[in-house]
Amino acid sequence: MPDLQDAAAALEVAAGIIRGATRHLKETSSVDADQVLAYDLAHAAAAVETARGMLDYGSKGELEAKLTCVFIADAVADLAAKIWGREAQWATTPNALDPTRSFVSAWRDPATLAEMAFQEGPLHLDDEFELVRDTFRRFGEEQIAPHAEHIHRDNSDIPESIISGLAEMGVFGLSIPEEYGGFATGGESDYYGMVIATEELSRASLGAGGSLITRPEILARALEAGGTEEQKQTWLPRLAMGEVMNAVAVTEPDFGSDVAGVKVTAVKGDDGAGNEGWLVNGVKTWCTFAGRADILMLLARTEADRSLGHRGLSIFIVPKERGDGHGFTQTQSGGGKLEARPIDTIGYRGMHSYEIAFDNFFVPADNLIGLAEGQGRGFYYQMAGFENGRLQTAARAVGVMQAAYDAAVQYAQDRVVFGAPIAEYQLTQAKLTRMAAIIQASRQFSYSVGRMMAKGEGKMEASMIKAYVCKAAEWVTREAMQIHGGMGYAEEYDVSRYFVDARVLSIFEGADETLCLKVIARTLVADVD
């Protein structure tokens, strides 16, 4: 059985180099002034933390230990590539990683990797969560997967049967407390259930499966963080039952992750019939699922003083009529108007993203989350939802990677080249082993982050797992596509969809660069001793 002490020791050497470089950055420069180093530090730290999440998994059996060693060896080798030729900037020496050389050599050995091919490793879930996994996997295979390619190729709407089926299973209430009609009990099981369900649904389809959970999750967390009791009683049960579906309207054409610059305004006014509320003006973009949605979670500026930045923002629940994937317009009797233009994308289809223009669109006063106390606190309520959204996005990435891996294994076993199935070639086998190690490490770290978040911790780790796993999904899906050869570029094979779907993961829920620089790197610098 592999010696995990060697793996842990190699990991500590890598962690020490990262700490030293972070300390050097803090003392001599800044994240904003040295962005390339800060970005690389953030990703290296995220890989190390993902690897730490594998150490406990590795103690559970021989195969688990092997996969752990493979992943840690790759993480250390990736760090070496970042450092090489830039030792001064990293405040280290060319031989700093020499103590890890024999370990890395052993677990990156092509023969070793080839021998481990087609072995994914068990998940070690208890019976309750195995049942959750089996239930959502079956639903995904039977109800979502048969529609996935049609939705992708034709950019069509998600069938109502999928939405209603998920509502009947209670998936929209996984993170909503029982007292408000959901299934959350406030413990680790809430996060485990959400992560497992999201992975399995995303395995069937990122757009038509796993992503359906995300928007209710974000709004529910914002309501839990700042909503009045009446607002919680009004909206949370309806979200849990799938009676209302929501979209998120935060991003603007000139302001993506930099929400402090939001220009869309909400000013007090009436609907023309004497009902008091707010009049919304401006443009939002990348409002995913806004067509089918019944309500929008809207972040708008309610304070005229723009120097307040994010402190002048509030969140509104904006009711709307259902539209379709080809754009929609809604007018109000008082003259307000909402007009949505669809944004065509290379992947992640079915959810449909829109640019939405608001023209004196009326929102009832009761729909300001938190009412008077919530005015100006929208940024904080939004972040309460987005932190969980990052963990959920990582689970989506794991699902897409798993689907790509499964497809690659099947094709490798079926495809004969030069007289033998490509599954028998060393290069294919080594690729599949590395893919399996990445998927398992990503999954195990998502479980670990879920446990942290159940205790009110893990904000930094949620950012790290989002950064690491979403970028890793691009490599895994690319290699799965490559194993398919020419057919990987053909739409008739699902693997081409996995590849274009994976590409969006590092962009939404916080662009990778912003997440690494503004959250991970800054936190690393602030916390280094």
C-alpha positions as CSV (number, residue, x, y, z in Angstrom):
1,M,0.0,0.0,0.0
2,P,1.4,3.5,-0.8
3,D,2.9,5.5,2.0
4,L,0.6,8.4,2.5
5,Q,3.2,10.0,4.8
6,D,5.3,10.6,1.7
7,A,2.3,12.2,-0.1
8,A,1.6,14.4,2.9
9,A,5.3,15.4,3.2
10,A,5.4,16.3,-0.5
11,L,2.3,18.4,-0.1
12,E,3.8,20.2,2.9
13,V,6.8,21.1,0.8
14,A,4.5,22.6,-1.8
15,A,2.5,24.4,0.8
16,G,5.6,25.9,2.3
17,I,6.7,27.3,-1.0
18,I,3.3,28.9,-1.5
19,R,3.4,30.4,2.0
20,G,6.9,31.8,1.3
21,A,5.8,33.3,-2.0
22,T,2.7,34.8,-0.4
23,R,4.7,36.4,2.4
24,H,7.1,37.8,-0.2
25,L,4.2,39.3,-2.2
26,K,2.8,40.8,1.0
27,E,6.2,42.4,1.9
28,T,7.4,43.6,-1.4
29,S,4.3,44.2,-3.6
30,S,0.6,43.7,-3.8
31,V,-2.0,41.5,-5.5
32,D,-3.0,44.3,-7.8
33,A,0.5,45.2,-8.7
34,D,1.7,41.7,-9.3
35,Q,-1.4,40.0,-10.7
36,V,0.4,37.1,-12.6
37,L,2.1,35.9,-9.5
38,A,-1.1,36.4,-7.4
39,Y,-3.2,34.4,-9.9
40,D,-0.7,31.5,-10.0
41,L,-0.5,31.5,-6.2
42,A,-4.2,31.3,-6.0
43,H,-4.5,28.3,-8.3
44,A,-1.5,26.6,-6.7
45,A,-3.0,27.1,-3.2
46,A,-6.4,25.8,-4.5
47,A,-4.7,22.7,-5.9
48,V,-2.9,22.0,-2.6
49,E,-6.1,22.4,-0.6
50,T,-7.9,20.1,-3.0
51,A,-5.1,17.6,-2.5
52,R,-5.4,17.9,1.3
53,G,-9.0,16.8,0.9
54,M,-7.7,13.6,-0.6
55,L,-5.5,12.5,2.3
56,D,-8.4,11.2,4.4
57,Y,-9.9,9.5,1.4
58,G,-6.5,7.9,0.7
59,S,-6.5,6.2,4.1
60,K,-9.5,4.1,3.3
61,G,-7.9,1.6,1.0
62,E,-5.1,0.8,-1.4
63,L,-6.8,2.1,-4.6
64,E,-7.8,5.2,-2.7
65,A,-4.2,5.7,-1.6
66,K,-2.9,5.3,-5.1
67,L,-5.4,7.9,-6.5
68,T,-4.4,10.2,-3.8
69,C,-0.7,9.9,-4.6
70,V,-1.3,10.4,-8.3
71,F,-3.3,13.6,-7.7
72,I,-0.7,15.0,-5.2
73,A,2.2,14.2,-7.5
74,D,0.4,16.1,-10.3
75,A,-0.3,19.0,-8.1
76,V,3.4,19.3,-7.0
77,A,4.5,18.9,-10.7
78,D,2.1,21.7,-11.7
79,L,3.6,23.9,-9.0
80,A,7.1,23.2,-10.3
81,A,6.0,24.4,-13.8
82,K,4.8,27.6,-12.3
83,I,8.0,28.2,-10.4
84,W,10.6,27.2,-13.0
85,G,12.5,30.2,-14.3
86,R,10.6,32.5,-11.9
87,E,12.3,31.5,-8.6
88,A,13.1,35.0,-7.6
89,Q,9.5,36.1,-8.0
90,W,8.4,33.1,-5.9
91,A,11.1,33.8,-3.3
92,T,12.4,30.3,-3.6
93,T,15.3,28.3,-5.1
94,P,15.7,26.0,-8.1
95,N,16.0,23.0,-5.8
96,A,13.2,23.8,-3.4
97,L,11.1,20.9,-4.6
98,D,13.9,18.4,-4.7
99,P,12.7,16.7,-1.5
100,T,9.5,15.7,-3.5
101,R,11.3,14.5,-6.6
102,S,11.3,10.7,-5.8
103,F,7.7,10.8,-4.8
104,V,6.6,12.7,-7.9
105,S,8.7,10.5,-10.1
106,A,7.1,7.3,-8.7
107,W,3.5,8.5,-9.0
108,R,3.9,10.2,-12.4
109,D,5.6,7.1,-13.9
110,P,3.7,6.2,-17.1
111,A,3.7,2.5,-16.3
112,T,2.2,3.1,-12.8
113,L,-0.5,5.3,-14.3
114,A,-1.3,2.7,-17.0
115,E,-1.7,-0.1,-14.5
116,M,-4.3,1.9,-12.6
117,A,-6.5,2.7,-15.7
118,F,-10.3,2.1,-15.4
119,Q,-10.2,2.3,-11.6
120,E,-12.2,5.3,-10.3
121,G,-12.3,4.5,-6.6
122,P,-15.3,4.1,-4.3
123,L,-17.1,7.2,-3.0
124,H,-17.5,6.0,0.6
125,L,-21.0,7.5,1.0
126,D,-23.3,6.1,3.7
127,D,-26.5,4.4,2.8
128,E,-28.6,7.5,3.0
129,F,-26.5,9.4,0.5
130,E,-26.0,6.4,-1.8
131,L,-29.8,6.4,-2.1
132,V,-29.7,10.1,-2.9
133,R,-27.1,9.5,-5.5
134,D,-28.9,6.6,-7.1
135,T,-32.2,8.4,-7.1
136,F,-30.9,11.5,-8.9
137,R,-28.7,9.4,-11.2
138,R,-31.7,7.4,-12.3
139,F,-33.8,10.5,-12.9
140,G,-30.9,12.1,-14.9
141,E,-30.5,9.0,-17.1
142,E,-34.2,8.4,-17.7
143,Q,-35.7,11.9,-17.7
144,I,-32.9,14.4,-18.6
145,A,-30.3,12.6,-20.8
146,P,-32.7,11.7,-23.6
147,H,-33.5,15.4,-24.1
148,A,-29.9,16.7,-23.6
149,E,-28.6,16.6,-27.1
150,H,-31.8,18.0,-28.6
151,I,-31.8,20.9,-26.2
152,H,-28.1,21.5,-27.0
153,R,-28.3,21.3,-30.8
154,D,-31.5,23.2,-31.2
155,N,-31.0,25.6,-28.3
156,S,-34.5,24.7,-27.3
157,D,-36.2,25.2,-24.0
158,I,-36.0,22.7,-21.1
159,P,-39.1,20.5,-21.1
160,E,-41.5,21.3,-18.4
161,S,-41.5,17.6,-17.5
162,I,-38.0,17.9,-16.2
163,I,-38.8,20.9,-14.1
164,S,-42.0,19.4,-12.7
165,G,-40.2,16.1,-12.1
166,L,-37.4,17.7,-10.1
167,A,-40.0,19.7,-8.2
168,E,-41.8,16.5,-7.2
169,M,-38.5,15.1,-6.0
170,G,-38.0,18.1,-3.8
171,V,-34.7,19.2,-5.3
172,F,-35.6,22.9,-5.2
173,G,-36.1,22.6,-1.4
174,L,-32.8,20.9,-0.6
175,S,-31.3,24.1,0.9
176,I,-34.6,25.6,2.3
177,P,-35.4,24.9,6.0
178,E,-38.2,22.5,6.8
179,E,-40.1,25.3,8.6
180,Y,-40.5,27.0,5.2
181,G,-41.5,23.9,3.2
182,G,-38.0,22.6,2.3
183,F,-35.9,19.7,3.4
184,A,-32.9,21.4,5.1
185,T,-32.3,20.6,8.7
186,G,-29.3,22.8,9.3
187,G,-26.6,20.1,9.3
188,E,-24.0,18.6,7.0
189,S,-26.6,16.5,5.3
190,D,-28.1,19.6,3.6
191,Y,-24.8,20.3,1.8
192,Y,-24.1,16.6,1.0
193,G,-27.5,16.2,-0.5
194,M,-27.2,19.4,-2.6
195,V,-23.7,18.5,-3.8
196,I,-24.6,14.9,-4.7
197,A,-27.9,15.8,-6.4
198,T,-26.1,18.6,-8.4
199,E,-23.4,16.3,-9.6
200,E,-25.7,13.6,-10.7
201,L,-28.1,16.0,-12.5
202,S,-25.1,17.7,-14.2
203,R,-23.8,14.4,-15.3
204,A,-27.0,14.1,-17.4
205,S,-26.8,17.7,-18.6
206,L,-25.2,20.8,-17.2
207,G,-27.9,23.1,-18.7
208,A,-31.0,21.0,-18.4
209,G,-30.1,19.3,-15.1
210,G,-27.7,20.5,-12.4
211,S,-28.0,24.2,-13.1
212,L,-31.8,24.2,-12.4
213,I,-31.0,24.0,-8.7
214,T,-28.6,27.0,-8.6
215,R,-30.9,29.9,-9.0
216,P,-33.4,28.9,-6.3
217,E,-30.4,28.2,-4.0
218,I,-29.0,31.7,-4.5
219,L,-32.3,33.5,-3.9
220,A,-33.2,31.2,-0.9
221,R,-29.9,32.0,0.8
222,A,-30.4,35.7,0.2
223,L,-33.8,35.5,1.7
224,E,-32.6,33.6,4.7
225,A,-29.8,36.1,5.2
226,G,-31.9,39.3,5.0
227,G,-35.6,38.6,4.3
228,T,-38.3,39.5,6.7
229,E,-40.3,36.7,8.3
230,E,-43.2,37.6,6.0
231,Q,-41.0,37.5,2.9
232,K,-39.6,34.1,3.9
233,Q,-43.1,32.7,4.5
234,T,-44.2,34.1,1.1
235,W,-41.4,33.0,-1.1
236,L,-39.4,30.1,0.4
237,P,-42.3,27.6,0.3
238,R,-43.0,28.5,-3.3
239,L,-39.4,28.2,-4.3
240,A,-39.1,24.8,-2.5
241,M,-42.1,23.4,-4.4
242,G,-41.0,24.7,-7.7
243,E,-44.2,26.8,-7.9
244,V,-42.0,29.8,-8.8
245,M,-38.7,29.6,-10.6
246,N,-36.3,32.4,-10.5
247,A,-33.4,33.9,-12.4
248,V,-30.6,36.2,-11.1
249,A,-30.1,39.7,-12.5
250,V,-26.8,41.0,-11.2
251,T,-24.3,41.4,-14.0
252,E,-24.4,44.5,-16.2
253,P,-22.8,45.2,-19.7
254,D,-20.0,47.2,-18.1
255,F,-19.9,45.5,-14.7
256,G,-19.5,41.8,-14.3
257,S,-17.9,40.6,-11.1
258,D,-17.3,44.2,-10.1
259,V,-20.8,44.6,-8.6
260,A,-19.9,47.8,-6.7
261,G,-20.2,49.6,-10.0
262,V,-23.8,48.6,-10.7
263,K,-25.7,51.3,-12.6
264,V,-29.2,49.9,-12.7
265,T,-31.3,52.1,-10.4
266,A,-34.4,51.6,-8.3
267,V,-36.1,54.8,-7.1
268,K,-39.3,55.1,-5.1
269,G,-42.4,55.6,-7.1
270,D,-45.8,54.2,-7.8
271,D,-47.5,52.0,-10.5
272,G,-49.8,54.7,-11.7
273,A,-52.7,53.4,-9.6
274,G,-51.4,54.8,-6.3
275,N,-49.5,51.6,-5.2
276,E,-46.1,52.5,-3.7
277,G,-43.0,50.7,-4.7
278,W,-39.9,51.1,-6.8
279,L,-39.2,52.0,-10.5
280,V,-36.3,50.2,-12.0
281,N,-34.3,51.5,-14.9
282,G,-31.2,50.2,-16.7
283,V,-29.8,47.1,-18.3
284,K,-28.8,43.7,-16.9
285,T,-27.0,41.0,-18.9
286,W,-26.3,37.3,-18.6
287,C,-29.6,36.7,-16.8
288,T,-29.7,33.0,-17.2
289,F,-33.1,31.3,-17.2
290,A,-34.8,34.6,-17.2
291,G,-37.3,33.6,-19.9
292,R,-38.8,30.6,-18.1
293,A,-38.5,32.3,-14.6
294,D,-41.5,33.7,-12.8
295,I,-39.4,36.1,-10.7
296,L,-36.0,37.8,-11.0
297,M,-33.6,38.3,-8.1
298,L,-32.5,41.9,-9.0
299,L,-29.5,43.8,-7.6
300,A,-30.1,47.5,-8.1
301,R,-28.7,50.8,-6.8
302,T,-31.1,52.4,-4.3
303,E,-28.8,55.2,-3.1
304,A,-28.1,58.1,-5.3
305,D,-24.6,58.6,-3.9
306,R,-22.5,56.3,-6.1
307,S,-19.5,56.8,-3.9
308,L,-21.2,54.3,-1.5
309,G,-20.2,51.5,-3.9
310,H,-21.7,48.2,-2.9
311,R,-23.2,49.8,0.2
312,G,-25.8,51.5,-1.9
313,L,-27.2,48.3,-3.5
314,S,-30.4,46.4,-2.6
315,I,-32.0,43.2,-3.8
316,F,-35.6,43.0,-5.1
317,I,-37.8,40.1,-6.1
318,V,-39.2,41.1,-9.4
319,P,-42.3,39.2,-10.6
320,K,-42.6,38.7,-14.4
321,E,-44.5,36.7,-16.9
322,R,-43.0,33.5,-18.3
323,G,-41.3,33.8,-21.7
324,D,-39.3,31.5,-24.0
325,G,-35.8,31.1,-25.2
326,H,-36.2,33.6,-28.1
327,G,-36.7,36.8,-26.2
328,F,-39.7,38.4,-24.5
329,T,-41.3,41.8,-23.7
330,Q,-43.5,42.6,-20.7
331,T,-45.4,45.9,-20.3
332,Q,-47.2,47.2,-17.2
333,S,-50.5,49.2,-17.1
334,G,-48.6,52.1,-15.6
335,G,-46.2,52.3,-18.5
336,G,-43.3,50.2,-17.2
337,K,-41.6,47.9,-19.6
338,L,-39.2,45.0,-19.5
339,E,-37.5,43.8,-22.7
340,A,-35.2,40.8,-23.0
341,R,-32.9,39.9,-25.8
342,P,-31.5,36.3,-25.9
343,I,-27.7,35.9,-26.0
344,D,-26.7,32.8,-28.0
345,T,-23.9,30.7,-26.6
346,I,-21.7,27.9,-27.8
347,G,-22.7,25.7,-24.9
348,Y,-24.8,25.6,-21.7
349,R,-27.9,25.8,-23.8
350,G,-31.5,25.3,-22.6
351,M,-31.1,27.7,-19.7
352,H,-30.9,30.6,-22.1
353,S,-29.2,33.9,-21.1
354,Y,-30.6,37.3,-21.7
355,E,-29.8,41.0,-21.8
356,I,-32.8,42.7,-20.0
357,A,-33.7,46.4,-20.3
358,F,-35.8,47.9,-17.6
359,D,-37.8,51.0,-18.3
360,N,-39.6,52.4,-15.3
361,F,-40.5,48.8,-14.4
362,F,-42.6,48.8,-11.2
363,V,-41.7,46.5,-8.3
364,P,-44.0,46.5,-5.2
365,A,-42.5,47.9,-2.0
366,D,-42.9,44.6,-0.2
367,N,-40.5,43.0,-2.7
368,L,-37.4,44.8,-1.4
369,I,-35.6,42.0,0.6
370,G,-35.4,43.1,4.2
371,L,-37.6,46.1,3.5
372,A,-36.2,49.3,5.1
373,E,-33.5,47.3,7.0
374,G,-32.4,45.6,3.8
375,Q,-32.0,48.8,1.8
376,G,-28.3,49.2,1.0
377,R,-27.5,45.6,2.1
378,G,-28.1,43.8,-1.1
379,F,-24.5,43.1,-1.8
380,Y,-24.2,41.1,1.5
381,Y,-27.4,39.2,0.9
382,Q,-26.2,38.4,-2.6
383,M,-22.9,37.1,-1.4
384,A,-24.7,34.8,1.1
385,G,-26.2,33.1,-1.9
386,F,-23.1,33.2,-4.2
387,E,-20.8,31.5,-1.6
388,N,-23.0,28.4,-1.7
389,G,-23.3,28.8,-5.5
390,R,-19.5,28.4,-5.8
391,L,-19.7,25.0,-4.1
392,Q,-22.6,24.0,-6.2
393,T,-20.8,25.1,-9.4
394,A,-17.9,22.8,-8.4
395,A,-20.4,20.0,-8.0
396,R,-21.7,20.8,-11.5
397,A,-18.1,20.6,-12.8
398,V,-17.6,17.2,-11.2
399,G,-20.8,16.0,-12.9
400,V,-19.7,17.2,-16.3
401,M,-16.2,15.6,-15.8
402,Q,-17.7,12.3,-14.8
403,A,-19.9,12.2,-17.9
404,A,-16.9,12.9,-20.0
405,Y,-14.8,10.3,-18.3
406,D,-17.6,7.7,-18.7
407,A,-17.8,8.5,-22.4
408,A,-14.1,8.3,-22.9
409,V,-13.8,4.9,-21.2
410,Q,-16.6,3.5,-23.3
411,Y,-15.2,4.8,-26.6
412,A,-11.7,3.7,-25.7
413,Q,-12.9,0.2,-25.2
414,D,-14.9,0.2,-28.5
415,R,-12.6,2.0,-30.8
416,V,-9.9,-0.2,-32.6
417,V,-6.8,1.5,-34.0
418,F,-3.8,-0.3,-35.5
419,G,-5.3,-3.6,-34.6
420,A,-6.2,-3.0,-30.9
421,P,-8.7,-1.1,-28.9
422,I,-7.2,2.3,-27.9
423,A,-8.0,1.4,-24.3
424,E,-5.0,-1.0,-24.5
425,Y,-2.5,1.8,-25.3
426,Q,-0.4,3.2,-22.5
427,L,-1.1,6.9,-23.4
428,T,-4.9,6.3,-23.2
429,Q,-4.6,4.5,-19.9
430,A,-2.4,7.1,-18.4
431,K,-4.8,9.9,-19.4
432,L,-7.8,8.0,-17.9
433,T,-6.0,7.5,-14.6
434,R,-5.2,11.1,-14.3
435,M,-8.8,12.0,-15.2
436,A,-10.1,9.6,-12.5
437,A,-7.8,11.1,-9.9
438,I,-8.8,14.7,-10.7
439,I,-12.5,13.8,-10.6
440,Q,-12.2,11.9,-7.3
441,A,-10.1,14.7,-5.7
442,S,-12.6,17.3,-6.8
443,R,-15.5,15.3,-5.5
444,Q,-13.9,14.6,-2.1
445,F,-12.9,18.2,-1.6
446,S,-16.5,19.3,-2.4
447,Y,-17.7,17.0,0.4
448,S,-15.1,18.5,2.7
449,V,-16.1,22.1,1.8
450,G,-19.7,21.2,2.4
451,R,-18.9,20.0,5.9
452,M,-17.1,23.3,6.6
453,M,-20.0,25.4,5.3
454,A,-22.4,23.5,7.5
455,K,-20.5,24.9,10.4
456,G,-20.6,28.4,9.0
457,E,-17.0,28.1,7.8
458,G,-15.3,27.4,4.4
459,K,-15.9,30.7,2.5
460,M,-12.3,30.7,1.3
461,E,-12.4,27.0,0.5
462,A,-15.6,27.4,-1.5
463,S,-13.8,29.9,-3.7
464,M,-10.8,27.6,-4.0
465,I,-12.8,24.6,-5.1
466,K,-14.7,26.6,-7.6
467,A,-11.4,28.0,-9.1
468,Y,-9.6,24.6,-9.1
469,V,-12.4,22.3,-10.2
470,C,-13.8,24.4,-13.0
471,K,-10.5,24.8,-14.6
472,A,-9.7,21.1,-14.2
473,A,-13.0,20.3,-16.0
474,E,-11.7,22.0,-19.1
475,W,-8.7,19.6,-19.2
476,V,-10.7,16.5,-18.4
477,T,-13.4,17.2,-21.0
478,R,-10.7,18.1,-23.6
479,E,-8.9,14.8,-23.1
480,A,-12.1,12.9,-23.2
481,M,-12.8,14.6,-26.5
482,Q,-9.3,13.9,-27.8
483,I,-9.7,10.2,-26.9
484,H,-12.7,10.2,-29.3
485,G,-10.4,11.5,-32.1
486,G,-12.3,12.9,-35.1
487,M,-15.7,11.8,-33.6
488,G,-15.0,13.9,-30.6
489,Y,-15.5,16.9,-32.9
490,A,-18.8,15.6,-34.2
491,E,-22.0,16.7,-32.5
492,E,-23.4,13.2,-32.7
493,Y,-21.2,12.3,-29.7
494,D,-22.1,13.8,-26.4
495,V,-18.5,14.5,-25.5
496,S,-18.5,17.6,-27.8
497,R,-21.3,19.0,-25.6
498,Y,-19.4,18.3,-22.4
499,F,-16.4,20.2,-23.7
500,V,-18.3,23.4,-24.6
501,D,-20.3,23.2,-21.4
502,A,-17.2,22.9,-19.3
503,R,-15.8,26.1,-20.8
504,V,-18.4,28.2,-19.1
505,L,-17.7,27.0,-15.6
506,S,-14.6,29.2,-15.1
507,I,-16.6,32.2,-16.3
508,F,-19.9,32.3,-14.4
509,E,-20.5,32.5,-10.6
510,G,-17.4,34.7,-10.5
511,A,-14.9,34.8,-13.3
512,D,-11.8,32.8,-12.6
513,E,-9.5,35.8,-12.7
514,T,-11.6,37.9,-10.4
515,L,-12.2,35.0,-8.0
516,C,-8.4,34.3,-7.8
517,L,-7.2,37.9,-7.5
518,K,-10.0,39.5,-5.5
519,V,-10.9,36.7,-3.1
520,I,-8.3,33.9,-2.9
521,A,-5.0,35.8,-3.4
522,R,-6.1,38.7,-1.2
523,T,-7.2,36.3,1.6
524,L,-3.9,34.4,1.3
525,V,-1.9,37.6,1.7
526,A,-4.1,38.9,4.5
527,D,-3.7,35.6,6.5
528,V,-0.1,34.8,5.9
529,D,2.1,35.1,9.0
